[in-house]
Amino acid sequence: IVGDITRLRQVLVNLLSNAVKFTEQGEVVLTVSSESLSSLGPDMAPDTQLLQFSVSDTGIGIPPERMDRLFQSFSQVDASTTRRYG
């Protein structure tokens, strides 16, 4: 993997931890897919792959009006969830 494996691991752990934490019933699914990038041109090594990670769950979710907070510095979407979920 080209990139920071420690950060990748931390992002996946955070996503999965939150998914489990806020899913009382149902499922948490981690999907990993790969796509060959060799067709992008001769500069790409023949075995270059793009990995895509996806975490989905049946938990409480994030309301659409709060989605803008996802990529900001840490903030709790709803402080009341801390009381319920820890």
C-alpha positions in Angstrom: 0.0 0.0 0.0 1.3 3.4 -1.0 0.4 5.8 1.8 0.2 6.0 5.5 -0.9 2.6 6.7 -1.1 3.8 10.3 -3.6 6.5 9.4 -5.6 4.1 7.2 -5.8 1.6 10.0 -6.9 4.4 12.4 -9.6 5.6 10.1 -11.0 2.1 9.6 -10.9 1.4 13.3 -12.7 4.7 14.0 -15.4 4.1 11.4 -16.0 0.5 12.5 -16.0 1.4 16.2 -18.6 4.1 15.7 -20.7 1.8 13.5 -20.7 -0.9 16.2 -21.2 1.7 19.0 -24.3 3.2 17.3 -25.8 0.0 15.9 -28.0 -1.7 18.6 -29.6 -4.1 16.2 -28.8 -5.1 12.7 -25.4 -5.3 11.0 -22.1 -3.5 10.4 -20.5 -4.3 7.1 -17.0 -3.6 5.9 -16.6 -3.9 2.1 -13.2 -3.7 0.3 -13.1 -3.6 -3.4 -10.1 -3.3 -5.8 -9.8 -2.0 -9.3 -6.8 -2.3 -11.6 -5.3 1.1 -12.6 -3.0 -0.2 -15.2 -5.4 0.9 -17.9 -4.7 4.5 -17.0 -1.5 4.6 -19.0 2.1 3.4 -19.3 3.2 5.3 -16.2 1.2 3.0 -14.0 2.8 -0.3 -12.9 1.0 -3.3 -14.3 -0.1 -4.5 -10.9 -1.3 -1.1 -9.5 -4.7 -1.4 -7.8 -7.1 1.1 -6.3 -8.6 -0.1 -3.0 -11.9 1.3 -1.8 -13.1 0.8 1.7 -16.8 1.2 2.7 -18.4 0.8 6.1 -22.2 0.6 6.3 -24.5 -0.1 9.2 -28.1 -0.1 10.3 -27.5 2.2 13.2 -29.0 5.6 14.1 -27.2 7.4 11.3 -26.4 11.1 10.9 -29.2 13.6 9.9 -28.7 15.2 6.5 -28.5 18.7 8.1 -25.5 17.6 10.2 -23.5 15.9 7.3 -21.4 19.1 6.9 -19.7 18.3 10.2 -18.2 15.1 9.0 -14.9 16.5 7.6 -14.4 19.2 10.2 -12.3 18.9 13.4 -13.9 16.7 16.0 -17.4 17.6 17.1 -20.2 15.4 18.5 -23.1 15.3 16.1 -25.5 15.3 19.0 -24.3 15.6 22.6 -27.3 13.6 23.8 -25.9 10.5 22.1 -22.9 10.5 24.4 -25.2 10.0 27.4 -26.9 7.1 25.7 -24.0 5.4 23.9 -21.0 6.5 26.0 
